[in-house]
Amino acid sequence: PLVMVARGVVLLCVVSVGVGVSVSVGAVARPTQNVLDMPTVLGVSVNETTAAQMRALWGRRTIPLGVPPGVKCTVTTRCSQWGNCQEVCERGSVVVDPWLAYALATQRRLQAHTPLPFLTLPGTHNSGICLADGYGIDQDVLDRMVKLILPDSSVRIANQQFTITDQLRMGIRHIELDTHWHNNDLCICHAGGVHLKALNKLIEDLGKIFHHTIHWDTETLGCFSPHERTLRQALGEIYDFLHAPGNEADVVILYFDDQMDLLTWDKVPYLLQTIKDVLGTSVFTPSDKQAFGSGWPSPHELLARGKRAIIASARDYGEAMAPLIFHSSSLWSEWDPVDLAPYPACTLRGQLQTENGDLTRALGDSLVFGPFYDGSAHGGLFSAANLPLFAGCNVNFVCNDQLDPFSMRPLVWSWGEGEPSQDGGCVAMRADGRWETRNCQDQLPHACARMDETGGPRGGRWLSGSVGAWDHPSPCPDGFTFSVPVDGFQNNVLRAATSDHPSVWLYTVTQYQQSHPCSLIKKK
């Protein structure tokens, strides 16, 4: 009840300073008076005809198709607490192209011995805020209502279409969980963007008056549904994926987009206990990191220690989170899709070289709240045009919105479409930088790299070696080794260094297995 009192007071304060009445009332207080009867909405006068159209839209209970065109899945219906419904994909049912799954698996396994600062792990932004789990079900109706008043405005509430399980199945390995205290538990809800100190102080004072801490503030303004998923459920979904057959070699980065109120309300111990309950000892901790000094482990080193996840928090809770969680700002810097200067520059805002060992996270924001907010306005969005540029510069975490199987394809820098086409064929890079299988006796130059202290080829130390069959006895000059790129940046460097040849031999994954534990092509 005190939370409802606090919400009501905040609502009155928000309305009194002229913030959008319809948005605040509809989202927070759920008043008995219909907001559609208000004389103005979003600052625009609404006549009775338009008001009637809006009422009709809200009461129509239509079921728009929430499955993107071309996506195959088991379709089910999800409804909001307001009664609006959408067709969505059942958890784990999205069909992923076998070629895409294989190509992304190739890239992950090639990086098995690559330290974290040089890994590329595709991610999603606000991963848990997805239509398939009931988030943003009302957005279609709200969008049409807003367009009746402001034709050039729109509403998009859900960042993702599909569940975390399906995102992982599509190749995502960096998951963002919007974690907030709501309904007496840690829940996944889209909140935290409102920082109103005066109103938070007012809520704190109300708590003092009633001799009770009110576990609600303006940072949890987006948490109002009684049906929000819990953090425990989301972590359980990730645990189930990691322990499913075929995923034994995978590791994930988990990012909590949370707020300092978890520390204020003494909920950090509960957060840590939830992680321990679900993920057990599989989390790589700050204490584990001490064994690597200033460096970071590779996936192979993580797996050897039984570690499957690294967890970072948007907020620094200090010693309270030290047993399990890193502070994200100590791990990576954040960037927008418009910030990248593509290969060969590979810099972010002209400041940071992407291949210098500093972790980088780039994210696109597709959320639109009518005239109040457009996530793409300043930073842009990811697309089929710019995603390959990020992959080609080895940006560590490219976190997309509105992910689907088609938007993952531009992140493939290795295999060409339909490849490998020969069982047991040797692998060559084509003129376009993509890989193919060929007859092992074809006469091609060999891809040669100088190895550095990390045990793998890095940077620009690539050249074309001897011309001959794949198993030429002396494929490379002294100081260089017959090798294969392990990320998109190296792939670009090799293609540039051998551009005078239409194709070059690559050291096949089977041979690379001598020092790297992965086998993707079996050579007969």
TORDRENNU-617680 format. One record per residue (C-alpha): x, y, z; residue number from 1. Coordinates in steps of 0.05 Angstrom, whole numbers, always signed. Layout:
BEGIN
atom X->X; Y->Y; Z->Z; pos->NUM
...
This chain:
BEGIN
atom X->+0; Y->+0; Z->+0; pos->1
atom X->+56; Y->+49; Z->+15; pos->2
atom X->+84; Y->+37; Z->-54; pos->3
atom X->+17; Y->+56; Z->-84; pos->4
atom X->+16; Y->+119; Z->-40; pos->5
atom X->+86; Y->+137; Z->-66; pos->6
atom X->+65; Y->+125; Z->-138; pos->7
atom X->+5; Y->+169; Z->-129; pos->8
atom X->+47; Y->+226; Z->-100; pos->9
atom X->+98; Y->+219; Z->-156; pos->10
atom X->+42; Y->+221; Z->-207; pos->11
atom X->+14; Y->+285; Z->-178; pos->12
atom X->+84; Y->+317; Z->-179; pos->13
atom X->+97; Y->+294; Z->-251; pos->14
atom X->+30; Y->+320; Z->-276; pos->15
atom X->+40; Y->+386; Z->-239; pos->16
atom X->+104; Y->+401; Z->-276; pos->17
atom X->+73; Y->+387; Z->-344; pos->18
atom X->+103; Y->+319; Z->-362; pos->19
atom X->+60; Y->+281; Z->-412; pos->20
atom X->-6; Y->+268; Z->-375; pos->21
atom X->-29; Y->+208; Z->-415; pos->22
atom X->+37; Y->+171; Z->-409; pos->23
atom X->+44; Y->+183; Z->-335; pos->24
atom X->-28; Y->+166; Z->-316; pos->25
atom X->-34; Y->+106; Z->-361; pos->26
atom X->+32; Y->+75; Z->-341; pos->27
atom X->+36; Y->+89; Z->-266; pos->28
atom X->-29; Y->+102; Z->-230; pos->29
atom X->-82; Y->+64; Z->-271; pos->30
atom X->-137; Y->+114; Z->-250; pos->31
atom X->-211; Y->+99; Z->-251; pos->32
atom X->-221; Y->+159; Z->-296; pos->33
atom X->-206; Y->+141; Z->-368; pos->34
atom X->-145; Y->+181; Z->-391; pos->35
atom X->-175; Y->+183; Z->-461; pos->36
atom X->-229; Y->+230; Z->-435; pos->37
atom X->-177; Y->+283; Z->-419; pos->38
atom X->-184; Y->+346; Z->-462; pos->39
atom X->-111; Y->+344; Z->-484; pos->40
atom X->-62; Y->+288; Z->-495; pos->41
atom X->+12; Y->+299; Z->-507; pos->42
atom X->-3; Y->+373; Z->-510; pos->43
atom X->-51; Y->+366; Z->-568; pos->44
atom X->-126; Y->+381; Z->-562; pos->45
atom X->-167; Y->+319; Z->-575; pos->46
atom X->-237; Y->+326; Z->-603; pos->47
atom X->-291; Y->+275; Z->-589; pos->48
atom X->-283; Y->+241; Z->-657; pos->49
atom X->-209; Y->+227; Z->-644; pos->50
atom X->-223; Y->+207; Z->-572; pos->51
atom X->-275; Y->+157; Z->-597; pos->52
atom X->-225; Y->+128; Z->-646; pos->53
atom X->-174; Y->+120; Z->-590; pos->54
atom X->-225; Y->+86; Z->-545; pos->55
atom X->-243; Y->+39; Z->-601; pos->56
atom X->-171; Y->+21; Z->-612; pos->57
atom X->-159; Y->+7; Z->-539; pos->58
atom X->-221; Y->-35; Z->-532; pos->59
atom X->-214; Y->-74; Z->-597; pos->60
atom X->-171; Y->-129; Z->-568; pos->61
atom X->-141; Y->-144; Z->-636; pos->62
atom X->-84; Y->-195; Z->-643; pos->63
atom X->-32; Y->-165; Z->-689; pos->64
atom X->+23; Y->-211; Z->-714; pos->65
atom X->+84; Y->-203; Z->-670; pos->66
atom X->+128; Y->-250; Z->-710; pos->67
atom X->+174; Y->-215; Z->-761; pos->68
atom X->+164; Y->-235; Z->-834; pos->69
atom X->+204; Y->-296; Z->-855; pos->70
atom X->+215; Y->-321; Z->-784; pos->71
atom X->+192; Y->-393; Z->-772; pos->72
atom X->+171; Y->-414; Z->-702; pos->73
atom X->+115; Y->-443; Z->-661; pos->74
atom X->+66; Y->-385; Z->-654; pos->75
atom X->+28; Y->-372; Z->-590; pos->76
atom X->-12; Y->-314; Z->-562; pos->77
atom X->+10; Y->-268; Z->-505; pos->78
atom X->-37; Y->-217; Z->-473; pos->79
atom X->-23; Y->-157; Z->-429; pos->80
atom X->-57; Y->-141; Z->-363; pos->81
atom X->-98; Y->-91; Z->-403; pos->82
atom X->-126; Y->-146; Z->-448; pos->83
atom X->-87; Y->-129; Z->-512; pos->84
atom X->-56; Y->-190; Z->-545; pos->85
atom X->-3; Y->-207; Z->-596; pos->86
atom X->+21; Y->-269; Z->-632; pos->87
atom X->+93; Y->-286; Z->-611; pos->88
atom X->+142; Y->-344; Z->-617; pos->89
atom X->+143; Y->-396; Z->-563; pos->90
atom X->+208; Y->-401; Z->-523; pos->91
atom X->+261; Y->-442; Z->-559; pos->92
atom X->+220; Y->-452; Z->-623; pos->93
atom X->+252; Y->-402; Z->-671; pos->94
atom X->+283; Y->-438; Z->-731; pos->95
atom X->+357; Y->-419; Z->-740; pos->96
atom X->+390; Y->-430; Z->-807; pos->97
atom X->+440; Y->-488; Z->-798; pos->98
atom X->+491; Y->-450; Z->-840; pos->99
atom X->+486; Y->-389; Z->-794; pos->100
atom X->+492; Y->-432; Z->-731; pos->101
atom X->+553; Y->-468; Z->-760; pos->102
atom X->+588; Y->-405; Z->-783; pos->103
atom X->+580; Y->-370; Z->-716; pos->104
atom X->+602; Y->-434; Z->-679; pos->105
atom X->+664; Y->-435; Z->-724; pos->106
atom X->+681; Y->-364; Z->-702; pos->107
atom X->+671; Y->-379; Z->-629; pos->108
atom X->+713; Y->-441; Z->-630; pos->109
atom X->+769; Y->-407; Z->-668; pos->110
atom X->+773; Y->-359; Z->-610; pos->111
atom X->+776; Y->-414; Z->-557; pos->112
atom X->+846; Y->-391; Z->-537; pos->113
atom X->+835; Y->-317; Z->-547; pos->114
atom X->+836; Y->-274; Z->-483; pos->115
atom X->+772; Y->-237; Z->-467; pos->116
atom X->+796; Y->-168; Z->-491; pos->117
atom X->+802; Y->-195; Z->-562; pos->118
atom X->+739; Y->-238; Z->-563; pos->119
atom X->+679; Y->-221; Z->-604; pos->120
atom X->+614; Y->-242; Z->-570; pos->121
atom X->+550; Y->-216; Z->-603; pos->122
atom X->+499; Y->-188; Z->-555; pos->123
atom X->+431; Y->-157; Z->-548; pos->124
atom X->+409; Y->-93; Z->-515; pos->125
atom X->+356; Y->-101; Z->-460; pos->126
atom X->+355; Y->-176; Z->-475; pos->127
atom X->+298; Y->-193; Z->-428; pos->128
atom X->+251; Y->-138; Z->-451; pos->129
atom X->+220; Y->-181; Z->-505; pos->130
atom X->+150; Y->-188; Z->-535; pos->131
atom X->+152; Y->-264; Z->-529; pos->132
atom X->+154; Y->-257; Z->-453; pos->133
atom X->+98; Y->-206; Z->-452; pos->134
atom X->+138; Y->-141; Z->-451; pos->135
atom X->+109; Y->-86; Z->-496; pos->136
atom X->+47; Y->-125; Z->-517; pos->137
atom X->+8; Y->-60; Z->-516; pos->138
atom X->+57; Y->-24; Z->-562; pos->139
atom X->+19; Y->-36; Z->-627; pos->140
atom X->-46; Y->-7; Z->-599; pos->141
atom X->-9; Y->+51; Z->-565; pos->142
atom X->+28; Y->+66; Z->-630; pos->143
atom X->-37; Y->+72; Z->-669; pos->144
atom X->-68; Y->+115; Z->-615; pos->145
atom X->-8; Y->+163; Z->-615; pos->146
atom X->-11; Y->+168; Z->-690; pos->147
atom X->-83; Y->+193; Z->-686; pos->148
atom X->-56; Y->+254; Z->-649; pos->149
atom X->+15; Y->+260; Z->-675; pos->150
atom X->+19; Y->+225; Z->-742; pos->151
atom X->+95; Y->+229; Z->-744; pos->152
atom X->+105; Y->+198; Z->-675; pos->153
atom X->+107; Y->+125; Z->-657; pos->154
atom X->+113; Y->+78; Z->-597; pos->155
atom X->+159; Y->+19; Z->-590; pos->156
atom X->+167; Y->-10; Z->-520; pos->157
atom X->+199; Y->-79; Z->-529; pos->158
atom X->+273; Y->-81; Z->-548; pos->159
atom X->+270; Y->-153; Z->-570; pos->160
atom X->+220; Y->-199; Z->-605; pos->161
atom X->+245; Y->-266; Z->-580; pos->162
atom X->+262; Y->-299; Z->-513; pos->163
atom X->+332; Y->-302; Z->-485; pos->164
atom X->+333; Y->-376; Z->-502; pos->165
atom X->+322; Y->-361; Z->-575; pos->166
atom X->+372; Y->-303; Z->-574; pos->167
atom X->+424; Y->-352; Z->-548; pos->168
atom X->+405; Y->-403; Z->-601; pos->169
atom X->+416; Y->-349; Z->-654; pos->170
atom X->+488; Y->-339; Z->-629; pos->171
atom X->+482; Y->-285; Z->-576; pos->172
atom X->+532; Y->-291; Z->-519; pos->173
atom X->+526; Y->-223; Z->-484; pos->174
atom X->+460; Y->-216; Z->-447; pos->175
atom X->+434; Y->-152; Z->-414; pos->176
atom X->+385; Y->-161; Z->-358; pos->177
atom X->+347; Y->-99; Z->-332; pos->178
atom X->+346; Y->-119; Z->-258; pos->179
atom X->+302; Y->-82; Z->-208; pos->180
atom X->+268; Y->-95; Z->-141; pos->181
atom X->+193; Y->-103; Z->-154; pos->182
atom X->+137; Y->-146; Z->-126; pos->183
atom X->+184; Y->-164; Z->-68; pos->184
atom X->+234; Y->-197; Z->-115; pos->185
atom X->+288; Y->-182; Z->-166; pos->186
atom X->+251; Y->-174; Z->-231; pos->187
atom X->+265; Y->-160; Z->-304; pos->188
atom X->+231; Y->-95; Z->-322; pos->189
atom X->+248; Y->-35; Z->-363; pos->190
atom X->+264; Y->+19; Z->-313; pos->191
atom X->+322; Y->+61; Z->-289; pos->192
atom X->+322; Y->+118; Z->-338; pos->193
atom X->+289; Y->+169; Z->-292; pos->194
atom X->+334; Y->+202; Z->-241; pos->195
atom X->+291; Y->+251; Z->-201; pos->196
atom X->+327; Y->+264; Z->-135; pos->197
atom X->+273; Y->+309; Z->-107; pos->198
atom X->+218; Y->+257; Z->-117; pos->199
atom X->+262; Y->+202; Z->-90; pos->200
atom X->+273; Y->+245; Z->-28; pos->201
atom X->+198; Y->+254; Z->-22; pos->202
atom X->+188; Y->+178; Z->-24; pos->203
atom X->+242; Y->+170; Z->+29; pos->204
atom X->+207; Y->+221; Z->+74; pos->205
atom X->+141; Y->+185; Z->+65; pos->206
atom X->+175; Y->+122; Z->+89; pos->207
atom X->+200; Y->+158; Z->+151; pos->208
atom X->+130; Y->+183; Z->+165; pos->209
atom X->+102; Y->+112; Z->+162; pos->210
atom X->+164; Y->+81; Z->+196; pos->211
atom X->+173; Y->+35; Z->+136; pos->212
atom X->+223; Y->+33; Z->+79; pos->213
atom X->+186; Y->+41; Z->+13; pos->214
atom X->+220; Y->-4; Z->-38; pos->215
atom X->+200; Y->+38; Z->-97; pos->216
atom X->+228; Y->+101; Z->-128; pos->217
atom X->+233; Y->+137; Z->-194; pos->218
atom X->+286; Y->+87; Z->-216; pos->219
atom X->+233; Y->+32; Z->-216; pos->220
atom X->+181; Y->+74; Z->-252; pos->221
atom X->+177; Y->+23; Z->-309; pos->222
atom X->+162; Y->-35; Z->-261; pos->223
atom X->+87; Y->-36; Z->-252; pos->224
atom X->+62; Y->-103; Z->-279; pos->225
atom X->+47; Y->-159; Z->-231; pos->226
atom X->+72; Y->-208; Z->-284; pos->227
atom X->+144; Y->-185; Z->-293; pos->228
atom X->+193; Y->-244; Z->-300; pos->229
atom X->+241; Y->-253; Z->-242; pos->230
atom X->+317; Y->-251; Z->-247; pos->231
atom X->+317; Y->-323; Z->-222; pos->232
atom X->+275; Y->-344; Z->-282; pos->233
atom X->+321; Y->-307; Z->-331; pos->234
atom X->+384; Y->-337; Z->-301; pos->235
atom X->+352; Y->-406; Z->-302; pos->236
atom X->+338; Y->-398; Z->-376; pos->237
atom X->+412; Y->-382; Z->-388; pos->238
atom X->+435; Y->-440; Z->-344; pos->239
atom X->+390; Y->-489; Z->-382; pos->240
atom X->+420; Y->-466; Z->-448; pos->241
atom X->+492; Y->-471; Z->-425; pos->242
atom X->+480; Y->-542; Z->-400; pos->243
atom X->+442; Y->-566; Z->-460; pos->244
atom X->+477; Y->-617; Z->-505; pos->245
atom X->+523; Y->-583; Z->-556; pos->246
atom X->+534; Y->-520; Z->-514; pos->247
atom X->+588; Y->-547; Z->-468; pos->248
atom X->+642; Y->-502; Z->-497; pos->249
atom X->+603; Y->-437; Z->-492; pos->250
atom X->+613; Y->-380; Z->-442; pos->251
atom X->+570; Y->-318; Z->-434; pos->252
atom X->+576; Y->-247; Z->-409; pos->253
atom X->+518; Y->-225; Z->-365; pos->254
atom X->+506; Y->-150; Z->-355; pos->255
atom X->+458; Y->-125; Z->-301; pos->256
atom X->+429; Y->-57; Z->-319; pos->257
atom X->+410; Y->-41; Z->-248; pos->258
atom X->+407; Y->+19; Z->-201; pos->259
atom X->+437; Y->+41; Z->-135; pos->260
atom X->+371; Y->+30; Z->-99; pos->261
atom X->+390; Y->-44; Z->-93; pos->262
atom X->+447; Y->-22; Z->-47; pos->263
atom X->+403; Y->+30; Z->-11; pos->264
atom X->+350; Y->-23; Z->+3; pos->265
atom X->+402; Y->-76; Z->+22; pos->266
atom X->+383; Y->-122; Z->-35; pos->267
atom X->+453; Y->-136; Z->-61; pos->268
atom X->+461; Y->-197; Z->-16; pos->269
atom X->+395; Y->-223; Z->-45; pos->270
atom X->+423; Y->-211; Z->-115; pos->271
atom X->+486; Y->-251; Z->-99; pos->272
atom X->+446; Y->-307; Z->-68; pos->273
atom X->+401; Y->-311; Z->-129; pos->274
atom X->+462; Y->-318; Z->-174; pos->275
atom X->+492; Y->-372; Z->-129; pos->276
atom X->+426; Y->-410; Z->-126; pos->277
atom X->+420; Y->-413; Z->-201; pos->278
atom X->+490; Y->-412; Z->-230; pos->279
atom X->+527; Y->-444; Z->-172; pos->280
atom X->+603; Y->-441; Z->-178; pos->281
atom X->+603; Y->-430; Z->-253; pos->282
atom X->+613; Y->-354; Z->-246; pos->283
atom X->+683; Y->-325; Z->-258; pos->284
atom X->+691; Y->-278; Z->-199; pos->285
atom X->+736; Y->-218; Z->-183; pos->286
atom X->+774; Y->-265; Z->-137; pos->287
atom X->+785; Y->-314; Z->-195; pos->288
atom X->+811; Y->-255; Z->-237; pos->289
atom X->+869; Y->-244; Z->-189; pos->290
atom X->+904; Y->-306; Z->-217; pos->291
atom X->+910; Y->-270; Z->-285; pos->292
atom X->+938; Y->-205; Z->-259; pos->293
atom X->+925; Y->-149; Z->-308; pos->294
atom X->+904; Y->-199; Z->-362; pos->295
atom X->+840; Y->-239; Z->-374; pos->296
atom X->+827; Y->-313; Z->-388; pos->297
atom X->+806; Y->-343; Z->-454; pos->298
atom X->+744; Y->-387; Z->-461; pos->299
atom X->+788; Y->-448; Z->-457; pos->300
atom X->+818; Y->-424; Z->-391; pos->301
atom X->+749; Y->-408; Z->-364; pos->302
atom X->+723; Y->-477; Z->-382; pos->303
atom X->+784; Y->-511; Z->-352; pos->304
atom X->+764; Y->-478; Z->-285; pos->305
atom X->+691; Y->-497; Z->-292; pos->306
atom X->+670; Y->-425; Z->-306; pos->307
atom X->+615; Y->-409; Z->-356; pos->308
atom X->+595; Y->-337; Z->-341; pos->309
atom X->+625; Y->-269; Z->-325; pos->310
atom X->+577; Y->-220; Z->-292; pos->311
atom X->+581; Y->-144; Z->-293; pos->312
atom X->+536; Y->-91; Z->-261; pos->313
atom X->+520; Y->-22; Z->-287; pos->314
atom X->+526; Y->+4; Z->-216; pos->315
atom X->+586; Y->-1; Z->-169; pos->316
atom X->+562; Y->-31; Z->-103; pos->317
atom X->+634; Y->-36; Z->-78; pos->318
atom X->+651; Y->-92; Z->-30; pos->319
atom X->+578; Y->-114; Z->-28; pos->320
atom X->+583; Y->-143; Z->-98; pos->321
atom X->+657; Y->-162; Z->-98; pos->322
atom X->+646; Y->-237; Z->-86; pos->323
atom X->+613; Y->-247; Z->-154; pos->324
atom X->+604; Y->-184; Z->-196; pos->325
atom X->+650; Y->-136; Z->-234; pos->326
atom X->+632; Y->-63; Z->-246; pos->327
atom X->+619; Y->-55; Z->-321; pos->328
atom X->+657; Y->+11; Z->-328; pos->329
atom X->+720; Y->-25; Z->-304; pos->330
atom X->+711; Y->-76; Z->-360; pos->331
atom X->+687; Y->-40; Z->-423; pos->332
atom X->+671; Y->+27; Z->-454; pos->333
atom X->+604; Y->+39; Z->-488; pos->334
atom X->+592; Y->+66; Z->-558; pos->335
atom X->+538; Y->+80; Z->-610; pos->336
atom X->+530; Y->+50; Z->-680; pos->337
atom X->+550; Y->+117; Z->-711; pos->338
atom X->+617; Y->+119; Z->-673; pos->339
atom X->+657; Y->+69; Z->-714; pos->340
atom X->+706; Y->+88; Z->-769; pos->341
atom X->+711; Y->+22; Z->-807; pos->342
atom X->+772; Y->-19; Z->-827; pos->343
atom X->+828; Y->-2; Z->-836; pos->344
atom X->+819; Y->+55; Z->-785; pos->345
atom X->+777; Y->+14; Z->-736; pos->346
atom X->+770; Y->+71; Z->-687; pos->347
atom X->+712; Y->+94; Z->-644; pos->348
atom X->+699; Y->+169; Z->-648; pos->349
atom X->+770; Y->+174; Z->-672; pos->350
atom X->+794; Y->+161; Z->-601; pos->351
atom X->+798; Y->+86; Z->-587; pos->352
atom X->+831; Y->+33; Z->-630; pos->353
atom X->+785; Y->-28; Z->-628; pos->354
atom X->+842; Y->-79; Z->-632; pos->355
atom X->+885; Y->-51; Z->-575; pos->356
atom X->+859; Y->-97; Z->-520; pos->357
atom X->+808; Y->-50; Z->-489; pos->358
atom X->+739; Y->-82; Z->-485; pos->359
atom X->+685; Y->-45; Z->-524; pos->360
atom X->+610; Y->-51; Z->-524; pos->361
atom X->+567; Y->-19; Z->-579; pos->362
atom X->+491; Y->-18; Z->-573; pos->363
atom X->+433; Y->+5; Z->-614; pos->364
atom X->+368; Y->+29; Z->-581; pos->365
atom X->+303; Y->+21; Z->-620; pos->366
atom X->+256; Y->+46; Z->-565; pos->367
atom X->+209; Y->+103; Z->-583; pos->368
atom X->+161; Y->+136; Z->-533; pos->369
atom X->+121; Y->+183; Z->-577; pos->370
atom X->+151; Y->+254; Z->-577; pos->371
atom X->+189; Y->+243; Z->-512; pos->372
atom X->+244; Y->+194; Z->-532; pos->373
atom X->+275; Y->+163; Z->-594; pos->374
atom X->+333; Y->+117; Z->-577; pos->375
atom X->+361; Y->+120; Z->-648; pos->376
atom X->+361; Y->+196; Z->-653; pos->377
atom X->+432; Y->+207; Z->-628; pos->378
atom X->+468; Y->+141; Z->-636; pos->379
atom X->+436; Y->+108; Z->-696; pos->380
atom X->+417; Y->+35; Z->-704; pos->381
atom X->+451; Y->-28; Z->-728; pos->382
atom X->+435; Y->-52; Z->-798; pos->383
atom X->+458; Y->-101; Z->-850; pos->384
atom X->+502; Y->-45; Z->-876; pos->385
atom X->+541; Y->-29; Z->-813; pos->386
atom X->+541; Y->-94; Z->-774; pos->387
atom X->+596; Y->-125; Z->-819; pos->388
atom X->+639; Y->-63; Z->-805; pos->389
atom X->+635; Y->-76; Z->-730; pos->390
atom X->+651; Y->-150; Z->-741; pos->391
atom X->+709; Y->-131; Z->-786; pos->392
atom X->+739; Y->-86; Z->-732; pos->393
atom X->+731; Y->-138; Z->-676; pos->394
atom X->+687; Y->-95; Z->-632; pos->395
atom X->+678; Y->-142; Z->-573; pos->396
atom X->+604; Y->-136; Z->-557; pos->397
atom X->+557; Y->-113; Z->-612; pos->398
atom X->+489; Y->-109; Z->-577; pos->399
atom X->+431; Y->-104; Z->-626; pos->400
atom X->+358; Y->-88; Z->-616; pos->401
atom X->+301; Y->-125; Z->-651; pos->402
atom X->+345; Y->-185; Z->-662; pos->403
atom X->+323; Y->-239; Z->-711; pos->404
atom X->+360; Y->-294; Z->-748; pos->405
atom X->+369; Y->-249; Z->-808; pos->406
atom X->+403; Y->-193; Z->-769; pos->407
atom X->+456; Y->-243; Z->-744; pos->408
atom X->+480; Y->-261; Z->-814; pos->409
atom X->+520; Y->-196; Z->-824; pos->410
atom X->+563; Y->-215; Z->-764; pos->411
atom X->+591; Y->-275; Z->-802; pos->412
atom X->+660; Y->-258; Z->-828; pos->413
atom X->+684; Y->-330; Z->-841; pos->414
atom X->+646; Y->-380; Z->-883; pos->415
atom X->+613; Y->-360; Z->-949; pos->416
atom X->+540; Y->-377; Z->-960; pos->417
atom X->+533; Y->-452; Z->-968; pos->418
atom X->+603; Y->-468; Z->-943; pos->419
atom X->+635; Y->-514; Z->-925; pos->420
atom X->+610; Y->-549; Z->-987; pos->421
atom X->+659; Y->-607; Z->-988; pos->422
atom X->+666; Y->-659; Z->-933; pos->423
atom X->+740; Y->-661; Z->-920; pos->424
atom X->+759; Y->-606; Z->-969; pos->425
atom X->+815; Y->-558; Z->-952; pos->426
atom X->+797; Y->-487; Z->-933; pos->427
atom X->+814; Y->-424; Z->-974; pos->428
atom X->+797; Y->-351; Z->-969; pos->429
atom X->+763; Y->-322; Z->-1031; pos->430
atom X->+774; Y->-253; Z->-1060; pos->431
atom X->+715; Y->-226; Z->-1021; pos->432
atom X->+746; Y->-249; Z->-955; pos->433
atom X->+697; Y->-307; Z->-944; pos->434
atom X->+719; Y->-379; Z->-936; pos->435
atom X->+705; Y->-439; Z->-980; pos->436
atom X->+727; Y->-512; Z->-986; pos->437
atom X->+769; Y->-532; Z->-1046; pos->438
atom X->+808; Y->-590; Z->-1074; pos->439
atom X->+869; Y->-597; Z->-1031; pos->440
atom X->+914; Y->-603; Z->-1092; pos->441
atom X->+896; Y->-535; Z->-1120; pos->442
atom X->+956; Y->-490; Z->-1128; pos->443
atom X->+946; Y->-430; Z->-1081; pos->444
atom X->+990; Y->-387; Z->-1037; pos->445
atom X->+988; Y->-401; Z->-963; pos->446
atom X->+964; Y->-352; Z->-908; pos->447
atom X->+1024; Y->-339; Z->-863; pos->448
atom X->+1025; Y->-303; Z->-796; pos->449
atom X->+1077; Y->-284; Z->-745; pos->450
atom X->+1056; Y->-311; Z->-677; pos->451
atom X->+1059; Y->-266; Z->-616; pos->452
atom X->+1063; Y->-278; Z->-542; pos->453
atom X->+988; Y->-294; Z->-537; pos->454
atom X->+998; Y->-358; Z->-577; pos->455
atom X->+955; Y->-334; Z->-635; pos->456
atom X->+965; Y->-289; Z->-695; pos->457
atom X->+948; Y->-216; Z->-683; pos->458
atom X->+946; Y->-151; Z->-721; pos->459
atom X->+981; Y->-139; Z->-786; pos->460
atom X->+1033; Y->-195; Z->-786; pos->461
atom X->+1004; Y->-232; Z->-846; pos->462
atom X->+1031; Y->-247; Z->-915; pos->463
atom X->+1022; Y->-296; Z->-973; pos->464
atom X->+1071; Y->-354; Z->-970; pos->465
atom X->+1091; Y->-409; Z->-1018; pos->466
atom X->+1045; Y->-428; Z->-1076; pos->467
atom X->+1026; Y->-501; Z->-1079; pos->468
atom X->+979; Y->-554; Z->-1054; pos->469
atom X->+950; Y->-545; Z->-985; pos->470
atom X->+1001; Y->-593; Z->-953; pos->471
atom X->+1062; Y->-558; Z->-983; pos->472
atom X->+1123; Y->-578; Z->-941; pos->473
atom X->+1148; Y->-507; Z->-933; pos->474
atom X->+1086; Y->-463; Z->-935; pos->475
atom X->+1115; Y->-401; Z->-901; pos->476
atom X->+1181; Y->-363; Z->-894; pos->477
atom X->+1222; Y->-365; Z->-831; pos->478
atom X->+1188; Y->-331; Z->-772; pos->479
atom X->+1119; Y->-342; Z->-801; pos->480
atom X->+1069; Y->-399; Z->-791; pos->481
atom X->+1015; Y->-427; Z->-836; pos->482
atom X->+953; Y->-401; Z->-799; pos->483
atom X->+880; Y->-380; Z->-800; pos->484
atom X->+847; Y->-315; Z->-777; pos->485
atom X->+810; Y->-320; Z->-711; pos->486
atom X->+769; Y->-256; Z->-716; pos->487
atom X->+741; Y->-207; Z->-767; pos->488
atom X->+798; Y->-158; Z->-759; pos->489
atom X->+851; Y->-210; Z->-774; pos->490
atom X->+809; Y->-234; Z->-833; pos->491
atom X->+810; Y->-163; Z->-861; pos->492
atom X->+885; Y->-156; Z->-850; pos->493
atom X->+898; Y->-222; Z->-885; pos->494
atom X->+854; Y->-204; Z->-944; pos->495
atom X->+889; Y->-137; Z->-952; pos->496
atom X->+958; Y->-170; Z->-946; pos->497
atom X->+942; Y->-221; Z->-1000; pos->498
atom X->+898; Y->-179; Z->-1045; pos->499
atom X->+941; Y->-195; Z->-1106; pos->500
atom X->+917; Y->-267; Z->-1102; pos->501
atom X->+844; Y->-287; Z->-1114; pos->502
atom X->+849; Y->-342; Z->-1062; pos->503
atom X->+896; Y->-365; Z->-1007; pos->504
atom X->+900; Y->-429; Z->-967; pos->505
atom X->+880; Y->-426; Z->-893; pos->506
atom X->+905; Y->-473; Z->-840; pos->507
atom X->+844; Y->-517; Z->-831; pos->508
atom X->+811; Y->-523; Z->-764; pos->509
atom X->+828; Y->-597; Z->-760; pos->510
atom X->+902; Y->-580; Z->-765; pos->511
atom X->+894; Y->-520; Z->-720; pos->512
atom X->+869; Y->-570; Z->-668; pos->513
atom X->+941; Y->-589; Z->-654; pos->514
atom X->+942; Y->-530; Z->-606; pos->515
atom X->+869; Y->-508; Z->-605; pos->516
atom X->+815; Y->-556; Z->-581; pos->517
atom X->+763; Y->-549; Z->-635; pos->518
atom X->+745; Y->-591; Z->-695; pos->519
atom X->+698; Y->-563; Z->-746; pos->520
atom X->+723; Y->-594; Z->-811; pos->521
atom X->+748; Y->-665; Z->-812; pos->522
atom X->+801; Y->-674; Z->-865; pos->523
atom X->+800; Y->-744; Z->-896; pos->524
